[in-house]
Amino acid sequence: MNRIAVAATFAAASLLVTVGSASACAMYHRPVAKVEMVAGNQLEAAQRAEARGEVRAALRLYERFMNGKGEAGDRAHAALRAAVLRAKIGHDAQSRARLNRATALAPRDGGVALAAARLHRDAGRAGQAREAYDRALALGIGEAGEVHAELALLLARDGDTGGAQAHLQSARLSGASPDAVIAVEAALGGGVAQLRL
């Protein structure tokens, strides 16, 4: 608990003591664990619960944080984590709703767009994944080579050879890892020889 929240709790308790309220005494003796968490602690608690494998507890905390009053970027992160967990437990519609929420909270964040693309891809929604990959690239994501390679692989698997080859070329020019390039080449088969640099 941060110092401001502690000071506010004790200030409120002091005020109530001066008026003789019994609830003020309870405030002084309330265990620290039961004190409501401030926003940053809520996100950290959600991350700890997820790390321990407590999916439902993590979901509750992420979704509470997502709907709270914290920074938009942090709330978008919470929405993304909630989307991932919802997808893991088979709640596809709710997962998509959390993805939409994350995108609405941080529409200019390439990292959010990339995470959304990967979630859509993993759920088999190629069209939505492609749109999200394009958005991530348009926003100037730092790992452009890898993003181009992922999009090329998606397009190759979806049968769009021309699009896959174009993104493979961009992946190479943007410094994608050799493993990413090899994966796309394998998905395209023999149709990439003319693209070699």
Disulfide bonds with the S-S distance in Angstrom:
none
